[in-house]
């Protein structure tokens, strides 16, 4: 109260300018973070984090985890993630779970990792839902359970995560945790492919090559394999192995379609169009 009275009195003195300390604000700290001025971001984030701002604690943890603006320090990252998580910050909870899973900055503890990641997933964090599905599918950090893998993966897939859509397609293709369905596999591969997920585009190629849920169409298969091969040299072999099985007319049509697919925003719409001349379909 005395300080407030003093400030009010000083404000009445003509020509007096008060030099009050500048307070860090989250928007300024994040602006520094985005422009990669990590030293400035760290100073501002630290002030806010010490005042209990969970978003600042989260990003301060990331700076320590990644060694940006500060020396890399996983233990310090875990400390700030823990404080933010206790304040209800879900990305921080997920990040802390990941550190427990890897044993970085904390003793490796898959039980704790699973609990933290599951908590974030249950409260709607998409990244945690995807990761939880992957943990159940792989059996790493959780007992392998494909039904649980499908459940959590589906949540992320329905929210638009391309990797989750691809993984869900794989579950349907293989009948893991769900009844096998090539049609469902195609649906999820196409949704992922429309977002540029290479694994989904590649698997779609195999579906067309092997007549799995669709009529065999080597032209479409070759075109899809070509899209992948241009972006991933390690997967050129599927395209190259299929080429000798196409006529010159089919190969030309496939190359034209590949060019169109490369420039397409939605691969699935092009695939749904009538077959191109010389489709290479099974007769």
N, C-alpha and C positions, 0 to 999 in steps of 0.2 A: 504493500500500500504506500509506503514512504517513497519507493522508487517511482510509482505512478504519479505521485504528487510532484516530485522533483522534475519529472519529464514534462508535466503540464506547465510548471513554472518556467522552465527553460524555453519552452515553445513560445512564450510571450516575449522573450528577449529579442529585439530587432537585430537582424543580420546574423543570428547564431545558427550555424548548421551543425547538426548532431552527426557524428561519425558512428552509426550503429553497425554492429557486426553483420555481414551478409550471411543469410541462412541458405544452406543448400536446398534446392528443390528437386523433386524427382524428375521433372521434365528436363531440367538442365543437365542432370546427371545422365539421363538416357540419351540426350542429344550428343553429349560427349562420347558416350559408349558407341553410338551408331556411327559417328565420324572417326572412330578408332583412336580417339584421344583418351586412352585408357588410364593414364596417370591422373588426368583431371577427373575422369569418371570415378576412379577409386577414391579420391579425396572426398568428393561429394557424396558418393554412396556410403562411405564409412560413417560420415556424420549422420546421415539419415538412418542407417542400419543401427547405429548406437542408440537412436531414439525409438527403435522398435518398428520401423517401416519394413514390412515383410518383403515387398518388391525389391527394395534396396538390398536387403539381406540376401535375397535370391541372386541378384546380379553381382553382388560382391563375391558370393560363393563361386559364381562362374568365372570371375576374374582370377581367383586363386586356383581354381581347377585347371584353367587354361594357361595360367602364367602370363596374363596380359596386364601390364602396368604394375605388376608385382611379381615376386618370385613364385613359381609354381609351388603350391602347398595344399595337398589334398586334405590334410587334417584341418587346416583352416577353412577350406571349402566345406568340409563336412560340418564344421561348427556353425557356420553361417546358414547352411542349408537346414540344419537342425533347428535353429532359432526361427527361421522362416516357416518351416513345417509346423512347428508348435503353434505358430500364429495363424495356421490354416492355409498357407500357401501351397497349392497342389503341385505346381512344377518343382518347387523345392523338395517336396516330399518324394516325388519321383526321382529327382536327382540324387537325393540322399540314399534312396533304395538302390540306385545304380552303383553308388560307391560301396555300399555293403556287399552287393553282388560281386564286384570286382576286387574287394579287399583293398581299396585305395583310401588312405587317410583314416581308416577304421579297420578293425579286424574283420576278415571275411565272414559273413554270416548270411547264408541264403534264406534262413527262416525270417530274419529281420528284413531282408531285401524284399521277400515275397509279401510280407505284411504291409510294408510301406507302399510298394507299387500297387498292390491290390486296393489299399485304402484310397489312393489317388484315382485308380480306375473306377472304383465304385462311386466316386463323387464326380465322375464325368470327364476326367482328363483323357483326351483321345490318345495321346502318346503312351500313357500308362495302359490303356485298354489294349492297344496293339502289342506292347511289350509283354503284357500278362499272357495274351494268347500265344505269343512266341515261346514263352517259358514253359507253358503247358504242352506245347507241341514238341519242343525239343527235349523236355525232361531236364533242362538245366535250371536249377533254382527252384524247381517244383517237380512233384511226381508227374510223370507223363500222363496226360489225360486229354485225349483228342476231343471229347465232348466239351470240356471246359475251354480247350483251345478254340474250337469253333464258336462257342458262345461269345468269348471276348473279342475274337477276330471279327465276327460279324458286326459287333457294336461299332468298331472302328471303320469297317468297310462301309456300313450304311451311312456313316458320317462323311464319307468321301475320301478316306485314306487309301491311296493307290496301292501301297504295299500290302495293306490288309485285304484289299479286293483281290490282289493276285494270290495271296496265301489262301483265301477262302476258295478261290477257283481250284487251287491244288487239292484242298481237302475234298471238294466234290469230285474232282477228277479221280482221286485215289480211293474215295469212299472212307475217309478217315474222320470219325466222329459224326458222320452223316451218311445217309444212303447214297451210294454212288450215282451221280447224275452228270452226264456229259453236257446236257442242256444248261444246268446250273453253272457248271464249270465255264462254259462258253460265255454265259451272261456276265460272270464276274471277271473273266479275262478281258472281255470287251470293255467293261467299265474301266478297268485298270489301264488297258492299252490306250484308251482315249486320253489318259493323263500322261502318256509317254512311258509307262512302266515296261522296260525292255523284256523282263521275264515273262510278262503276260503276252507281249507281241510274239515272242519266241514260241511260247506254248500254243498260242493260236495257230502258228504255222504248223506245228505237229498235229493239231486237231484236224486241219484241212488236209494235211499229207496222209494221215491215217484214217480218214473218214470217221472221226470220233464225234458223234453228235451232229455232223454235217456231211453233205455229200462230198466225196473226195474231190479235191480241186488243187492240182499241183501248181497251177498258175498263181492262185492266191497264196499257197504255201510258200512258193519261191519268193513272191513279193514281200511277204512278212519276214521271211528269213533275211532278205536283202536289207530291209529297214534295220534289223538288228545288227547285221554284219557291218554296216557302215558306221555304227556307233560302238561296236564291240568286236575287235578283231579276233578275240578268243572264240567267238561263236560263228565264224565264217563257214565252218565245215558243213553245217546242215544245208546251207544254200549251195555250196559247191558240189555236194553229193547228189543233190536233186537235179542240177542243171543237165546232166547227160540224159535224163529221162524225159526231157521236154523237147518237142520239135522246135525248129527255128521260129515258127510262127508263135508258138506258145511262149518261148523265151522272150521274144520281142514284146508280147502282151504283158508278160510278167514284169519286165523291166519298166514298161510304161506305168503299170499299176504301182510298182514300188515308188516311182517318182511322185505319183499322186499321193500315195500314203505318207511319204516323207513331208509333204507340204500340207497334210490334212490336219485340221484341228481335232476331228473325231474320226478315228480309224474305222470304228464300227459301222458308221453310215456308209462309207465306201464299200465295205465288205458286204453290206446288205443289198447293194445294187445288183442288177442282173449280171450274170456271168459275162466276162469279156470274151471276145472271139478267140477260139482255141483254148478253152478253159483247162484242158488237161484232166477233165473229170473222168472218173472210172466209167466204163461202158459195159 
